[in-house]
Amino acid sequence: MTGAGISMSAGIPDFRSPDTGLYANLARLNLPYAEAVFDISYFRKNPLPFYTLAHELYPGRYRPTITHSFISLLNKKGLLHRLFTQNIDCLEREAGVPDDKIVEAHGSFATQRCIECRTPYSEKEMREHVKKMEVPRCTQSHCQGLVKPDIVFFGEQLPAKFFQEREAPAQADLCFVMGTSLTVQPFASLPSFVDDRVPRVLINLERVGGIGNRSDDVLVLGDCDTGVRKIAEACGWLEELEAEWALT
Ligand code: APR
């Protein structure tokens, strides 16, 4: 279960770290409040702040971190049951985690469509617009609605896959929670669905979400890249992990 903290060392800011987090640095977009940049009703009125941000965050400019590669290594070892991520940067896919194992709970930049008639929009066109920080409009003549990547904005439904896969945490025999403040529902409830006989390992700069309250919870506090190296070393996988990351 991952959040923005695992992409920090790739150069993508997280949301809520004081000073460096995205929400602390959106003043230049003069939003009524920081999260408006991902609010669907605000987007309808003023899509430009989102497209200014999309210009900086759009996939293709960032390399996966060794934490992304750790997840890919777990998969290669046949140990990854499911990855629930809140991140929209697609770095898990770029690190080699197969699509059928990934649940992008808050969507991602991978696809885009008109928010009015839902007609899919071409990725090539989207990249062009994002590069020029222009707001793309629906190509259906009768429509002309705003186009938005399939990122889940505040006020929108999470992808069906999130609800279809809700049983996965209860099927796990080990749970990693990495790089998330666990502040946004319903994602934040996922660790509580892990069977209480199953260890939950938090790899995060700070304690979050009540992890540590169960007797077999494990806290690996600090930078997640350091944390996953520690775990890989304990498993005798450090060389394999570095080699996996070198492939990205
Ligand atoms: N290593 C480990 N943990 C880190 C690192 C790091 N290098 N950098 C930051 N963190 C931790 C922070 O301490 C914080 O607990 O990662 C967490 C990041 O929390 P947020 O910034 O709130 O990001 P996230 O949990 O992914 O946000 C959830 O909020 O705005 C919505 O939709 C957006 O998906 C996002 C959701």
Residues whose N, C-alpha, C, O or C-beta is under 5 A from the ligand:
A	BS01	APR	G3 A4 G5 M8 D14 F15 R16 S17 Q86 H106 G179 T180 S181 L182 V184 I203 N204 L205 E206 G222 D223 C224
